Amino acid sequence: MVGLIFSSGLVAMTDYVGPGKEFHWLMSAFAGIAMCKIVFELTDIVSPFFFKEYPKLSDAEKLEWSNRGFSTFHALVVAVASLYLLLLSDLFDEGSHTELIISRRSTLSDTILAISIGYFLSDLAMIFWTFPALGGMEYVLHHGLSMFSIFLSLVSGQGQVYILMVLFTESTTPFVNLRWYLDIAGQKNSKLYVCNGVALFFGWLVARILLFIFFFYHMFTHFDQVKKIFPLGFYSLLAVPPVLTVMNLFWFWKIAKGMMKTLSKARHRQ
């Protein structure tokens, strides 16, 4: 059992990890997979009503179109939930609970983490099935690291505040997907494409650059608590975020170049 594997000092919370909790995680992960399947099918059904170019797409393009549909839906769900848990609820407020911040969890946070595992499993399965049409090794690395970190935090109940920060970075995904949708639909010259590019640049700057700076600052100021995370989780927390940061900086550089190119073309058309 997953809970028994990690039971030796990994769970700092007073509530025990037992079959009921494991069943909840499993059902939430299956809900994430079901969510992906349902949205995938619905995207294929409704897209022709909003994009007249959709029926003209190739089968490969339609596959990626629907794949990005459930990617967008997952991003919106986890971004809203993470924002609520981090800022609107008192779960991680200083002094609001007796537990250490790194050991705090809730039913909602567990649910969101498990749903995300279901999403990453679904998306990774599609990536492997169509490799490299839906993404290369960088996507495999990103999804693998994400699932590994989420799984450790979910099972141990530790470090969820940091996992939720990282999940909030998914808020940039709808802008990335809309850019692809407009491109494949032949609307690269539209005002919406230009506005979305600018929104993607600033959204990425806030959610994936500045937030990661705060992430490392929070870890530094709470390092006395971070050191109490079980060894595998502790070293993963030290190793995985820097790798994601490097990837985010690389993609940010590409986004910035793309935005400047798009703005330059827009000025020349005026």
N, C-alpha and C positions, 0 to 999 in steps of 0.2 A: 504494500500500500504506500502511496506517495507520502501520506502523513507520517507513517511509521519510519520511512527512510530519513526524514528530516527531523524527527522528534527529539533527537539527542541534542538538546540545547539550542535549537534553531528558532523555536517559537517563543518569543518573549512575552506575548500577550497571555492573559490569564485564561481566556477561552481556549478549550482544547481543540486540537485538530482531529476530527474523527470522521467516520463514514458519512455522517450527515453533511459536513462541510465539503468533503471530497465529492459527494454526489452533486452538491450545488455548483461546484467548480465545473464538473463534467457537463452538467446540463447547460450551464452558461456558455461553455465552449461550443457545445452542439448548437446552441441558439445563435452564436456568432457564425457558424458554418451555414445554418439554415438561412440566416439573414442575407449572407452573401449570395446563396442560390436564388432566393426569392427576388432580391433586387436585380440580380443578373438577368433573370427572365423578364421582370417588369421593364427594365431598361430597353430590352429588345422590342417589347410591345409598344411602349409609349414614344420611343424616339422618332418614328416616322411622322408623328403628329406635330413635332416641334422642329424637326430638321428635314426639309424636303430632299436634302442630298443623301439622307441615310440609306434609302433603298439602293442607291447606286454604289455603295461601298462594297469592297471585296469581303469575302468571308472572314479573312484575317483581320480586316479593319473593324468589322462588326463584332468580332470576338473581343478585341481590345476595347472597343467602345463600351460594351456591356461590362467588361472587367473594371473599367474605370468608373462605371456607375456604382458598383458596390464598394469600390475604394473610396469614392466621395461620401457615400452614406456612412460608412464606418468612421471616416475622419470627422464628420459632423457630430456623430454620436459621442465619440470619445473626447473630442475637444470640448463640447458643452459639459459633459460629465466631469472632466478634469478641472475645468474652470470652476464649476460649482464646488467640488470637493476641496480645491486648493484655496479659493478666495471667499466663497459665499457661505460655506458651512464652517463650523468651528472645529472640524476634525484635526486640523494641523495648526490651530492657533496656539501661540506660546502660552503656556500656563492654563490652557482650557481643560486639560485632562491630566491625570496622574501619570499616564504612560509616557515614555520617551517618544519624541516625534518620529523617530525612525521605526518605532514599533506599533504605530497606530494604523488601524485598518477599520473598515466598516463593511457591511453587507454590500453596499453599493460599489465601493472600491473593488472588492473581490469580484463582483459581477462584471464590472467594466474590464478588469484585467483578463478574466477568463474569456469574455467575448472577443477581446483583441487577439487572444491566442487562436481562437477559432477563425478569425479573419486572416491572420498571418498564415495559418495552415492552408486555408483555402487559396489564398493568393499565391503562396509558394508552390502549391500543387499545380496551379495553372501555369506558373512560370516554368516549372520543370517540364510539364506536358508539351508546351509550345516553344521551349527554349531554342533560340534566344529572342523570339518574337516579342514577348512581353517584358523583356528586361534581361540584362546580362548578369555577370557575376556580382556586380556592385549591389544589385537588388537582392540577390541570394544572401550576400553578406549582411546587408541591412536587415532583412527579415529574420535571418538566423540569429543575429545578435539581439534583436528585439524580442523574439520569442524566448530565448535563453534567459534574458534579464527579467522579463515579465513572469516567467515560470518560477524562477527562484524567489522573487518577491511575493508572488501569490502563495506559494507553498509555505514559505517561512513566516510570512506576515511582516517582514521587515523591509524598510526602504521604499514603501509604497509612495511616499511623498515625492521621491525622485523619479519613480517610474511614471507617475501621473504628470510630472513636469515634461518628461520626454513625450508622453502620449499627446500632450497639448500641442506639440509641434506639428501633429497631423492636421492642424487647422490650416496649414498652407496647401494641403493636398487638393482641395476643391479648385484653387486657382491654377495649380499645375494641370489638372484634368481639363478645366475649361479651356485653357490655352491649347491643349491637344485637340479638343472637340472643334474649336473654331478653326484651327489649322486644317484638320482633315475635312471640314465642311466647306473649305474654300473661302473663309472669312478673315484671312490674315490682314486685309486692308480695312477692316471695320473699326469703328471707334471703340467698340466693346473689346476687341482684341488688344488695342493699345492700353485702354484703361485697366484691363485685367493684368497686363504685363507690369504696369506700374504698381498695382495692388499686390501682385506676387512678390515684387522686389521688396516693398516695405513690410509685407507680411512675413517674408522669410527673414528679413533683418531683425524684426521683433521676436518672432516665435522660435527661430532656429539659431540666431547669433546672440542677441542680447539676453534671451532667456537662458541660454547655456552659460553665459557669463554669470548670471545670477545663480544658476545651478551650482557652479563651482564655488561661488562665494558662500552660498548656504552650506555646502559641504564643509568648507573651511571653518566657518563660524560654529558649526555643530559637529566638529570632528571628534570631540569627546564621546558623542553618541554614535557616530559613524563607526568608530573603532569597535563598538560592541556588537556589530553585525557579525553573523557567523562567517568563518574564514572565506569560503567560496564566494559568498555574497559580497563581502568586503572587498576582495581583490577584483571581483567583476565590476563593482562600482567604481573602482579606481581605473580599470582598463577600458571598459566598453564606452563610457561617455566621451573620452578623448578621441576614440576611433570615429564615433558618430559626428563629433565636432569637425574633424578633418573632412569627412564626407560632406557635411553641411557647408563648409567653407568652399570646397571645390564646386559644389552645385551652385552656391551663391555667386561665385565668380562667373559661371556660365550664364546664370540668370541675368546678372548685371550686363554682360556683353550682349545678350539677346535683347534686353530692354533698350540699351543705347542704340542698337541697330534698328529696332522697330521705331523708336522715336525719330531717328534720323530719316528713315523712309517716310514717316508721317509728315515731317516738316517739308520734305522735297515735293510731296504731293499737293501741298497747300499753295 
